[in-house]
Amino acid sequence: LWPEGIPASSSVQDILLWQHYTMEAMYHRIATALKKAERHNETPEDYLNFYALATRETVAGSQATGTPTTKDEKQLHETRRHQIYVHSKMLIVDDAVTIIGSANINQRSMDGCRDSEIAVASFQPAYVATDSDVPHGDVHAFRLHCWATAMNKMEDVFKDPTSVACVRRVNEIAEENWKKFTAEETTDMDSHLIPYPITLDSDGDICSREGFFPDTKANITGSKTKSVLPEILTT
C-alpha cells in the first residue's frame, strides 16, 4: 500500500504525493480518450487499475508467534490486518512475455556496481498476441496461476484479460476483499487482492477513499511536506 518505511513520515508522504500525480496523469489521458471516442458506458478503471496484496486472520487462523510489545504491534494484533510483502518485481505483457527479477528502478539497482541483481525473461516464439486474442502458451498459464494465487479463484473470464468483463470481475473481487480487510469484524481472508484505496471521477481526478491508510494516520494520496530530502530523490 505504501513504499517501505513509516507511511506518515515526510519521505514516504512525498513519494506518495508524486505517485498520486503520476496515477492521476494516466487516468486523465484515459478519461480524455474515452470521451473523445464517445464511449460513455466505460470508465478509466475499465482500462487501468492499481492493486495491493493484503490479508486478515482471526486468532484461530493466525500463525503469529510471541507477544506484541510495541504500539504498532499491539494495534496490528488487535485489528489483525497485514500487508503481503513481495520483494520480487514482475511484468507480464499480453500473456506473451514475462520478466521476473529483483532490481528496483533506483540508483542502487541500476548503478551497475552496487547491489547485485538478477532477472529472467521468458517468451515463446510460437505463441504471440494477435489483434483479437492473447496467446495461450506457458506465459498465459503462468499469469492465470498468479491470478489464482492472489484471488483464490479460477474463472473462465480470466482467460481474456483484455476484455472489460474480465477487468470488472477482478475489480469486483478486489472490492469484496477490501470490505473484509476493513470491516469491524475480523474474518480469515483466503483471497488477497485489494484495490488501492482511491476513487476517481469521470475526468480521472483521484481522491482517497478513506483519507488514511487503515490503522495509520498517513494520507493515502500523500502530502507536501517540509522534507529535508531533495525532490530528485522522491520523484
N, C-alpha and C positions, 0 to 999 in steps of 0.2 A: 504493500500500500504506500510505503514511503521509502526513500533511499536509506541506506544503512546509517544509523545514528539515532539521536533523540529527535522525534518528529517536531517538537516545538522549538528546537534550537534555531539560532539565526541562520546557520549554514544550510540546514535542511529546508527551512522555510523559504530561503532564497531559491534553492534548487526547485522546490515545488512550485514557486511562482513562475519561473521560466518554463517549467513543464506545462503549467496551465496555459501560458501564452502559446506554446507550441501546439498543444492539443486543439486549442481554440482556433488557431490559424488553419489547421487541417479541416476542422469541421466547417469553418466559414467557406472554404473552397468547395466542399461537397454540397453545402446548402445552396450556394450560388449556382452550381451546375444543375442541381435538381430543379430549381426554379426556372432556369433558362430552358430546360427540356420539358417544362410543364408536367413534371412527374409529382403531382400533388398528393398522391397516396403513399409516397415513400418519404422517409426521413433520413438525415445523415447517419443515424445509428443503424440503418439497413446496410451501410457500407463500411463503417469504421467503428470499432469498439475497443475499449480498454478494460482489462480484467485483472484480478489478482487471485491468488490461491490462499484459502484460509480454512480453518477447522474449528470445531467446538466439540467438547466432550464432557459428558457427565462424570461424576466421581467414579461411578461403577465402570465406565468405559475408559477411564484415564490410565495412561502408562507412566504418569509422572511419579517421581520418587523424591523423598526428602520433604522437609517442611519449609514453606516460604518464609523468607526473613525480611527482604526489602519491601518498601511500599509498593513498587511496581509488581513484584512477585505476588504479594498478597492480593492486589487488585485482580491480576490475571487468574489467581487461584479461585477468586470469588466469581468472576464473570465467565471464566473458562473459555475465553476467546483467544485464538492463537493464529498468527500468520504461518503459512508454509513457505519456508525459505529455500529457494532453489538457486544454487550458485552458477550452474551451467547456463550458457546462452544458446538459444536455438532459433533457427529460422527455417520455415517450410514454405516454399513458393510453388503455388499451383499444383501441389501434390506431385511435382516433378523433380524438385531439387531440395535437399535439406543440408544445412550446415550446423554442426553442433561443436561448441568449443568452450573455452574458459576465459577468453580475453574480454576485457571491458573496453569501451570506447573512451579511453582516457590515456594520459601520458604514461602511466606506469606500464600499461599493457602494450601500447603502440610504440614505445621508445625503441625497443629492439635490444636494449642492454640492461633492462631492469628485471621485471617479472618474467618467469618462464611460462609460456602459454602453449596450448595445443588445440587443434581443431580438426574435424574431419568433414568433408563434403561428400555427398552421395547423390548419384543420379543414374538413371538407366536410359541409354540412348533409344531403346525400343519403346519407351513409354514417355511420350511428350504430350503437352497440353495442346488442344485444338481450340478453334474459336467457339465451339459449342460444348466442350466437355473437358474435364480434368483427366489425366492418365490414371489407370488403375493398376499400377505396379506396386513394388515394395514400399516406395515412399508414401503412396496413398494409404497402404495398410498400416504403415508406421504412424501416420497422422491420426488415423481412426483409433489406433491403440492409445495414443497420447490423450485424445479426447475422452476415451472411455475411462482412462485412469483419473482424469481431472473431474469428470462429471458422473462417473459410475453408471453410465448409460451407453448403449449402442443402438442407435436408431437409423432407419433407412434414410431419413432426411439428411443425415450427416455425410452421406456419400457424395453429395454435391455442395461443397462449401460456398460455391459462387451464387447459390440461389438465395433469394430474400427469405424464403420459407425456412431454410437452414439457419440463417442468421437470427431470425426472430425466435426460433425454437431454442437456440443456445442462449439468447438473452432471457428467455422465459425461465430456463433452468437456473441461470445465474441469479435472477431476481428471487426465485424460490429459496435459493441458498442464502441470499442476503437477509431475507426475513428470519431464517433460522439463526443466522450469525448474530443478528442484532436484537433478537427477541428477549423479553424479560425472562422467559422460561428457558432453561438450558436443556438442549437435546443433543444427542450424538449426531454429528454430520458425517454421512458417507459419500457426499458429493461436495466438491471443494472449490468449484469455480464461482467466484463472486464478481459482480460488476464493480469497476472503480467508482467510488461514491460521488458521482457528479450527475447533474441533469443538464439538458441543453434545450434551447428553443429552436424554432424552425429556421432561424438565422444562423444557428451554430454557436450562439453565445453560451458559455458554460457558467453554471452555478454549482456550488457544493450542495449535496442533498441533505447532509446532516449538520453542516457547519464545521464540526470537528471529527477527526477520525475516532472510531469507537475506543473508549477507555483512555482518551487523551484530551488535552486542551490545545491540540495542534490544528491549525487551519488546513483543510483539505486542499484548497487551491493556492496555498502559500501566502506569504505576505512580504512586503518590502520591509526589510529590517536595516538596522544600523550595523550590519555585519562588517567585521574587520577584513573579511575576505574580498579581494577584488572581483568584479563581475566576471572577468575572464575565467575564474575558477568555478563559477556557479551557473554559467550559461551553456 
